[in-house]
Amino acid sequence: MFLFLTKIEYQEWQNHQEGFDFVVIRTDEINTVEKLLEAYHERLQLPYMGRNFNSLWDVLFDPFWMCYKRVIIVHKYGLPDLNDGDLRTYLNILHRSIDNKYKPDPNISFTIVFVTENDSAKVLIQKQIEMLMQDETKS
């Protein structure tokens, strides 16, 4: 589903990802949905992007907006500091972005990476995401 790496693992892994466009989201600076979407707007160099999750969905799933074909979305410093509902919605969009059945253009590929300081933080984020995604499937 997602790739979890420590900083050291990420540096090594990154060296082997030729032909991909990296979109790095500094999650330590994000504590609202608006800031998260502004980061995507800036990093994807979009002429326009609304400030809601529907806009993020449109950007990631509509080939008209997506100027990149092989994208790695890197979350530096773990998860953004959003409430559980917003974080669950965000993770669901990311999860669907890596599933070809939701994309109109199967040539666009995404890899979602979460980079942490150490192995302990990596395990905590994995568990947090698993719990949030399980809550989503129960709803």
Beta strands, then each sheet from edge to edge (+ up, - down):
strand 1: 3-6
strand 2: 21-26
strand 3: 70-76
strand 4: 109-116
sheet 1: 1+ 4+ 3+ 2+
end
